[in-house]
């Protein structure tokens, strides 16, 4: 009886194991198919700036090549392909980093200097072919891969922080679509990578039986991320509104000019400030929802850097907050005006220069601690 029961348990465990493997293989095939489809879409979709889509499409194809191992072991029969597959994973983070740069900066271009990002891929491709992927070279590969991942993730977050800072200092509309999208996929990459790390530790420990469960978890995670990518690409093919690559955060500019400014008379700055305030009150440029620092500089005839420093240092505000303050003040006037009581909140937000309901509500509540509707009711 004992042996019969043991055989039944063993048979059940084997069937469970096989079903998990089959599920992982099925998920792997779906992921690869979707990623190839998404890559083709990104290569062919018509957008103003094709560079981000092209880089992201290549990035997805490299990941697809790496994920083939989820549902087939045939690559193991061909050492050359297996070596290329292992080395190609060192292309993923560099490609993603270049994608982030191209998405953030509208005038980004691939140049010869970017070839340095593919150095590790070439080095390990050569090493694997020479050593035939020995244990020593594989250990070195694991260490270098981890260092590369951490370094690039830090670099990506630095780029995103700089992008957000520059955006607030130069643009008046709260279009954070680029920042949110890139932050989300970077975060997803970190989560997926943490699962891979757990799998590596388990496979080198006494808990190897849990590796298959982790593989299943990784498969579902990658599938979820892929579906997210597909939906984003389909609904927002022109998601990206990059900034000029030549722009620098105001903190960088101000450090360069502090000594020169302190030595000058403040008369010119006072004149600039008076010109700016008069222009804002009389011409109401903030009603243009696409107003940027560059546009305002042209209209006021105040040099761009001087205007940026003026708003930041003299008024203690970002350009984004400076413009929205005027918009909110206009909105408050309209909300409490008896003659404008028939206007809806949506009509008012467009009239004062906002182009997004969420950004208007957020800015209004920040300024008044009330929603527009609450503010209107309290002033009746």
C-alpha positions in Angstrom: 0.0 0.0 0.0 2.8 2.4 0.9 4.5 1.9 -2.5 1.2 2.3 -4.4 0.6 5.6 -2.5 4.1 6.7 -3.1 3.8 6.0 -6.9 0.5 7.9 -7.0 2.1 10.9 -5.2 5.1 10.8 -7.5 2.9 10.5 -10.6 0.8 13.5 -9.4 3.9 15.6 -8.8 5.3 14.7 -12.2 2.0 15.7 -13.8 2.0 19.0 -11.9 5.5 19.6 -12.9 4.7 18.9 -16.6 1.7 21.2 -16.5 3.7 24.0 -15.1 6.3 23.6 -17.8 3.6 23.5 -20.5 2.1 26.7 -19.0 5.5 28.5 -19.0 6.0 27.4 -22.6 2.6 28.6 -23.7 3.1 32.0 -22.0 6.5 32.2 -23.6 5.1 31.7 -27.1 2.4 34.4 -26.5 5.0 36.9 -25.2 7.3 36.3 -28.1 4.5 36.6 -30.6 3.2 39.9 -29.0 6.6 41.4 -28.8 7.4 40.7 -32.4 4.0 42.1 -33.4 4.6 45.2 -31.2 8.1 45.7 -32.8 6.6 45.6 -36.3 4.0 48.1 -35.2 6.6 50.5 -33.7 8.8 50.2 -36.9 5.8 51.0 -39.2 3.6 53.5 -37.3 3.7 57.0 -38.6 5.0 59.5 -36.0 6.8 62.8 -36.1 9.8 61.4 -34.4 10.6 57.8 -35.4 13.8 57.5 -33.3 12.2 56.5 -30.0 9.9 53.9 -31.7 12.8 52.4 -33.7 15.0 52.0 -30.6 12.2 50.6 -28.5 11.3 48.1 -31.3 14.9 46.9 -31.4 15.0 46.7 -27.6 11.9 44.5 -27.7 13.4 42.2 -30.4 16.5 41.7 -28.3 14.3 40.8 -25.3 12.3 38.4 -27.5 15.6 36.7 -28.6 16.4 36.2 -24.9 13.0 34.9 -24.0 13.0 32.1 -26.6 14.5 29.9 -23.8 11.1 30.0 -22.1 9.6 27.5 -24.5 12.5 25.8 -26.3 15.9 24.3 -25.4 16.9 23.9 -29.0 19.3 26.8 -28.8 21.4 24.7 -26.5 22.2 22.4 -29.4 23.9 25.4 -31.2 26.7 26.9 -29.0 27.1 29.8 -31.3 23.5 30.8 -31.0 23.5 30.2 -27.2 26.6 32.4 -26.9 25.0 35.2 -28.9 21.8 34.9 -26.9 23.8 35.2 -23.6 25.8 38.2 -24.8 22.8 39.9 -26.4 21.3 40.4 -22.9 24.0 43.0 -22.4 22.4 45.0 -25.1 19.0 45.4 -23.3 19.9 48.1 -20.7 22.0 50.2 -23.2 19.1 50.1 -25.7 16.6 51.0 -23.0 18.8 53.9 -21.8 19.1 55.2 -25.4 15.4 54.8 -25.8 14.8 56.9 -22.6 17.1 59.7 -24.0 15.3 59.6 -27.4 11.9 59.8 -25.7 12.9 62.6 -23.4 14.7 64.8 -25.9 12.9 65.5 -29.2 16.1 66.3 -31.1 18.1 63.3 -29.9 20.2 61.6 -32.5 22.3 58.4 -32.4 26.0 59.3 -33.0 29.4 57.6 -32.9 29.8 58.3 -29.2 26.9 56.0 -28.4 28.8 53.0 -29.7 30.5 52.8 -26.2 27.2 51.4 -24.9 27.7 48.2 -27.0 31.2 47.6 -25.8 30.3 44.9 -23.1 28.2 43.0 -25.6 31.1 42.8 -28.1 33.6 41.9 -25.3 31.6 39.0 -23.9 30.6 37.8 -27.4 34.3 37.4 -28.1 35.0 35.9 -24.6 32.2 33.3 -25.0 33.5 32.2 -28.4 37.1 31.9 -27.2 36.4 30.1 -23.9 33.2 28.3 -25.1 31.3 29.9 -22.2 33.4 28.3 -19.4 32.2 28.5 -15.8 34.8 31.3 -15.1 33.5 33.4 -18.0 29.9 32.8 -17.0 30.6 33.9 -13.4 32.3 37.0 -14.7 29.3 37.6 -17.0 26.8 37.3 -14.1 28.8 39.9 -12.0 29.2 42.3 -14.9 25.5 42.0 -15.9 24.5 42.9 -12.4 26.8 45.9 -12.2 25.6 47.0 -15.7 21.9 46.8 -14.6 22.4 48.8 -11.5 24.5 51.5 -13.3 22.1 51.9 -16.1 19.0 52.0 -13.9 20.7 54.8 -11.8 21.6 56.7 -15.0 18.0 56.3 -16.3 16.5 57.8 -13.1 19.0 60.7 -13.3 17.8 61.4 -16.9 14.2 61.2 -15.8 14.8 63.6 -12.8 16.6 66.1 -15.1 13.8 65.8 -17.7 11.1 66.6 -15.1 13.1 69.5 -13.7 13.6 71.0 -17.1 10.0 70.5 -18.1 8.7 72.4 -15.0 11.1 75.2 -15.8 10.2 75.6 -19.4 6.7 74.4 -20.1 3.3 75.6 -18.7 1.1 72.5 -19.4 1.3 69.5 -17.1 2.0 66.9 -19.8 3.8 64.2 -17.8 3.0 61.4 -20.2 6.6 60.8 -21.1 7.9 60.9 -17.5 5.1 58.6 -16.2 5.5 56.1 -19.1 9.3 55.9 -18.7 9.1 55.8 -14.9 6.6 52.9 -15.1 8.5 50.7 -17.5 11.8 51.4 -15.5 10.0 50.3 -12.4 8.5 47.2 -14.1 12.1 46.3 -15.3 13.3 46.5 -11.7 10.5 44.3 -10.4 11.1 41.7 -13.2 14.8 41.8 -12.5 14.2 41.1 -8.8 12.4 37.9 -9.8 15.4 36.9 -11.9 17.7 37.5 -9.0 15.5 35.4 -6.7 15.6 32.6 -9.3 19.4 32.8 -9.5 19.8 32.5 -5.7 17.3 29.6 -5.5 19.0 27.7 -8.3 22.2 27.9 -6.4 20.7 26.9 -3.0 19.0 23.9 -1.4 15.6 25.3 -2.6 16.0 24.4 -6.2 12.5 22.9 -6.4 11.1 26.5 -6.2 12.9 27.6 -9.3 10.0 26.5 -11.6 7.5 28.5 -9.5 9.7 31.6 -9.9 9.9 30.9 -13.6 6.1 30.8 -13.7 5.9 34.1 -11.8 8.5 35.7 -14.2 6.4 34.5 -17.2 3.2 36.0 -15.8 5.1 39.3 -15.0 6.6 39.6 -18.4 3.3 38.8 -20.1 1.6 41.5 -18.0 4.3 44.0 -18.9 4.0 43.1 -22.6 0.3 43.6 -22.6 0.8 47.0 -20.9 3.3 47.9 -23.7 0.9 46.8 -26.4 -2.0 48.8 -25.0 0.1 51.9 -24.6 1.5 51.6 -28.1 -2.0 51.1 -29.6 -3.8 53.9 -27.7 -0.9 56.4 -27.6 1.3 55.8 -30.8 2.4 59.5 -30.5 2.9 59.4 -26.7 6.1 61.4 -26.6 6.6 65.1 -26.3 10.3 65.5 -25.9 12.2 68.6 -24.7 15.2 70.2 -26.3 18.4 68.3 -25.6 20.3 71.6 -25.3 18.2 72.8 -22.3 19.8 72.5 -18.8 18.2 72.6 -15.4 18.1 76.1 -13.9 20.3 75.0 -11.0 23.1 74.3 -13.4 22.6 77.6 -15.2 22.4 79.7 -12.1 25.6 78.3 -10.6 27.4 79.5 -13.7 26.0 83.0 -13.5 25.9 83.6 -9.7 29.2 85.5 -9.6 28.5 87.6 -12.7 25.0 88.5 -11.4 26.2 89.6 -8.0 28.7 92.0 -9.5 26.2 93.8 -11.7 23.7 96.5 -10.9 20.2 95.2 -10.4 18.7 97.8 -12.7 18.5 95.6 -15.8 16.8 92.8 -13.8 14.3 95.3 -12.3 13.4 96.5 -15.7 13.0 92.9 -17.0 10.8 92.1 -14.0 8.6 95.1 -14.6 8.4 94.3 -18.3 7.4 90.7 -17.5 4.7 91.5 -14.9 3.2 94.3 -17.2 3.2 91.9 -20.2 1.5 89.1 -18.2 -1.3 91.4 -16.9 -1.9 93.3 -20.2 -1.4 90.6 -22.9 -2.4 87.5 -20.9 0.0 85.1 -22.7 -0.9 82.4 -20.2 -4.2 81.8 -22.0 -2.1 79.9 -24.6 -2.1 76.3 -23.2 1.1 75.6 -25.3 3.0 78.5 -23.8 6.7 77.8 -23.1 9.5 79.7 -21.7 10.9 80.1 -25.2 7.7 81.6 -26.5 7.4 84.0 -23.6 11.0 85.0 -24.1 10.3 86.0 -27.7 7.1 87.9 -26.8 8.7 89.9 -23.9 12.1 90.3 -25.7 13.8 89.1 -22.5 16.6 86.7 -23.1 15.6 83.1 -22.3 18.2 82.4 -19.6 17.6 85.8 -18.0 13.8 85.2 -18.0 14.3 81.7 -16.4 16.6 83.1 -13.7 14.2 86.0 -13.1 11.2 83.7 -12.5 13.2 81.3 -10.4 15.3 83.6 -8.2 13.2 86.8 -8.0 9.8 85.2 -7.8 10.9 81.9 -6.3 8.8 79.8 -8.7 9.1 77.3 -11.5 7.9 78.6 -14.9 5.1 76.0 -14.6 3.9 77.3 -11.3 4.3 81.0 -12.3 2.1 80.6 -15.4 -0.5 78.5 -13.6 -0.8 81.1 -10.8 -2.2 83.5 -13.4 -4.5 80.9 -14.8 -5.9 80.0 -11.4 -6.5 83.7 -10.5 -8.5 84.1 -13.8 -10.4 80.9 -13.0 -11.3 82.2 -9.5 -12.6 85.4 -11.0 -14.8 83.6 -13.5 -16.0 81.1 -10.9 -17.3 83.8 -8.6 -18.6 86.2 -11.3 -22.4 86.2 -11.4 -22.3 86.9 -15.2 -20.3 83.6 -15.7 -22.5 81.3 -13.6 -23.7 79.5 -16.7 -20.2 78.5 -17.6 -19.2 74.9 -16.6 -15.9 74.2 -14.8 -14.7 72.5 -18.0 -15.4 75.6 -20.1 -13.6 77.8 -17.6 -10.5 75.6 -17.4 -10.1 75.8 -21.2 -10.8 79.6 -21.2 -8.0 80.3 -18.7 -5.3 78.3 -20.6 -5.5 74.7 -19.2 -5.9 71.8 -21.5 -6.4 69.1 -19.0 -9.1 68.6 -16.3 -6.9 66.7 -14.0 -4.0 69.3 -14.1 -6.5 72.1 -13.6 -8.1 70.4 -10.5 -4.7 69.6 -9.1 -3.4 73.2 -9.5 -6.6 74.7 -8.3 -6.7 72.6 -5.1 -3.1 73.3 -4.5 -3.7 77.0 -4.6 -7.1 77.2 -2.7 -7.4 73.9 -0.8 -10.8 73.5 -2.6 -12.0 72.0 -5.8 -13.4 74.5 -8.4 -16.9 73.4 -7.6 -16.5 73.9 -3.8 -14.9 77.3 -4.4 -17.8 78.4 -6.6 -20.4 77.3 -4.0 -18.5 79.0 -1.2 -18.5 82.3 -3.1 -22.2 82.4 -4.1 
